[in-house]
């Protein structure tokens, strides 16, 4: 099946993601397990630059109260710190703790073992072809990220 449209691309990518994505992330230091959703939140935070809880919720497409509940869990687990903004006490900022940064740096979106099994289903020729296609897509993705960054307001905090 030749990819003829963005809808084909999205459908094919979704199948690969569903087959190989990491469902849970384990903290190598403590053995604690966090969900893929919690890991996604961690991937959008920094240990130095605070992120407003409301901005994080908007970016991830959830309500501030839903994000607050998720962040509370991450605070209790020791991965995130929450503080009031100095300029406006109503605004809550979140940052990664050292444990959160460690976990974020070890997480992978795709499970390496599932990816290995998926690739093993292909002949050597098809595997090379598939990986070459991914190289082309990755190059286009890097170009797109550069273009988006140059189009953004330099003061924005897109993640």
C-alpha positions as CSV (number, residue, x, y, z in Angstrom):
1,X,0.0,0.0,0.0
2,X,1.5,3.3,-1.1
3,X,1.1,6.2,1.2
4,X,-0.9,8.7,-0.9
5,X,-2.2,11.2,1.7
6,X,-1.7,12.6,5.2
7,X,-4.6,10.3,6.3
8,X,-2.7,7.2,5.1
9,X,0.4,8.5,6.9
10,X,-1.5,9.1,10.2
11,X,-3.2,5.7,10.0
12,X,0.1,3.9,9.4
13,X,2.0,5.8,12.0
14,X,-0.8,5.1,14.5
15,X,-0.6,1.3,13.9
16,X,3.2,1.3,14.5
17,X,2.8,3.5,17.6
18,X,0.0,1.3,19.0
19,X,2.1,-1.9,18.5
20,X,5.3,-0.5,20.0
21,X,4.6,2.3,22.5
22,X,5.7,2.2,26.1
23,X,2.8,1.7,28.3
24,X,4.5,2.4,31.6
25,X,7.9,3.9,32.6
26,X,9.9,2.5,35.5
27,X,12.2,4.6,37.5
28,X,15.5,2.7,37.5
29,X,16.5,4.2,40.9
30,X,13.3,3.3,42.8
31,X,11.4,0.8,40.6
32,X,8.3,3.1,40.8
33,X,6.1,2.9,37.8
34,X,4.5,5.9,36.2
35,X,1.9,5.9,33.4
36,X,2.7,7.0,29.9
37,X,0.5,10.0,30.6
38,X,2.5,11.0,33.6
39,X,5.7,10.4,31.6
40,X,4.3,12.7,28.9
41,X,3.8,15.4,31.5
42,X,7.4,15.0,32.7
43,X,8.6,15.3,29.2
44,X,7.1,18.8,29.0
45,X,8.7,20.2,32.1
46,X,12.1,21.5,33.0
47,X,14.1,21.5,36.2
48,X,15.1,25.2,35.9
49,X,12.5,27.0,33.9
50,X,9.1,26.8,35.6
51,X,5.9,26.1,33.6
52,X,2.5,27.5,34.6
53,X,0.1,24.7,35.4
54,X,-2.6,26.3,33.2
55,X,-0.2,26.5,30.2
56,X,0.7,22.8,30.6
57,X,-2.9,21.8,30.8
58,X,-3.7,23.8,27.7
59,X,-0.8,22.4,25.8
60,X,-1.7,18.8,26.6
61,X,-5.4,19.4,25.9
62,X,-6.8,18.9,29.4
63,X,-8.6,21.1,32.0
64,X,-6.5,22.8,34.6
65,X,-8.3,20.7,37.3
66,X,-7.4,17.4,35.5
67,X,-3.8,18.6,35.2
68,X,-3.7,19.6,38.9
69,X,-4.7,16.1,39.9
70,X,-2.0,14.6,37.7
71,X,0.6,17.0,39.0
72,X,-0.4,16.3,42.6
73,X,0.4,12.6,42.0
74,X,3.7,13.5,40.5
75,X,4.5,15.7,43.5
76,X,3.7,12.9,45.9
77,X,6.0,10.6,44.0
78,X,8.8,13.2,44.2
79,X,9.1,13.9,40.5
80,X,7.6,17.4,40.3
81,X,7.7,20.5,42.6
82,X,4.9,23.0,42.6
83,X,5.2,26.7,43.7
84,X,3.3,29.9,43.5
85,X,4.5,32.4,40.9
86,X,6.3,35.3,42.4
87,X,4.5,37.8,40.2
88,X,1.0,36.4,40.8
89,X,0.2,34.1,43.8
90,X,-2.8,32.7,41.9
91,X,-0.6,31.1,39.3
92,X,1.0,27.7,40.1
93,X,4.3,26.8,38.5
94,X,5.7,23.3,38.2
95,X,9.3,22.2,37.7
96,X,11.0,18.8,37.6
97,X,12.8,17.7,40.7
98,X,16.1,15.8,40.3
99,X,14.2,12.5,40.4
100,X,11.8,13.8,37.8
101,X,14.7,14.9,35.5
102,X,16.3,11.5,36.0
103,X,13.1,9.7,35.0
104,X,12.4,11.9,32.1
105,X,15.9,11.3,30.7
106,X,15.5,7.5,30.9
107,X,12.1,7.3,29.4
108,X,11.5,6.1,25.8
109,X,8.3,6.6,23.8
110,X,8.8,3.3,22.1
111,X,9.6,0.0,23.9
112,X,12.9,-1.2,22.4
113,X,12.0,-4.8,22.8
114,X,8.6,-4.3,20.9
115,X,10.5,-2.4,18.2
116,X,13.0,-5.3,17.9
117,X,10.2,-7.8,17.5
118,X,8.4,-5.6,14.9
119,X,11.6,-5.3,12.9
120,X,12.3,-9.0,13.1
121,X,9.0,-9.6,11.2
122,X,10.5,-8.0,8.2
123,X,13.0,-9.5,5.7
124,X,16.4,-7.9,5.7
125,X,15.6,-6.0,2.5
126,X,12.3,-4.7,3.7
127,X,13.9,-3.7,7.1
128,X,16.5,-1.6,5.2
129,X,13.8,-0.1,3.1
130,X,11.6,0.7,6.1
131,X,14.6,2.2,8.0
132,X,15.5,4.3,5.0
133,X,12.0,5.6,4.9
134,X,12.2,6.5,8.6
135,X,15.5,8.3,8.0
136,X,13.8,10.5,5.3
137,X,10.8,11.2,7.6
138,X,13.2,12.1,10.5
139,X,15.1,14.5,8.2
140,X,11.8,16.2,7.2
141,X,10.8,16.3,10.9
142,X,14.0,18.1,11.8
143,X,13.4,20.6,9.1
144,X,9.8,21.1,10.2
145,X,11.0,21.7,13.8
146,X,13.5,24.3,12.7
147,X,10.8,26.0,10.6
148,X,8.4,26.1,13.5
149,X,11.0,27.5,15.8
150,X,11.9,30.3,13.4
151,X,8.2,31.1,13.0
152,X,7.5,31.3,16.7
153,X,7.7,34.4,18.9
154,X,11.2,34.3,20.5
155,X,9.6,34.9,23.9
156,X,7.2,32.0,23.6
157,X,7.8,28.8,25.6
158,X,6.6,26.1,23.2
159,X,7.6,22.6,24.1
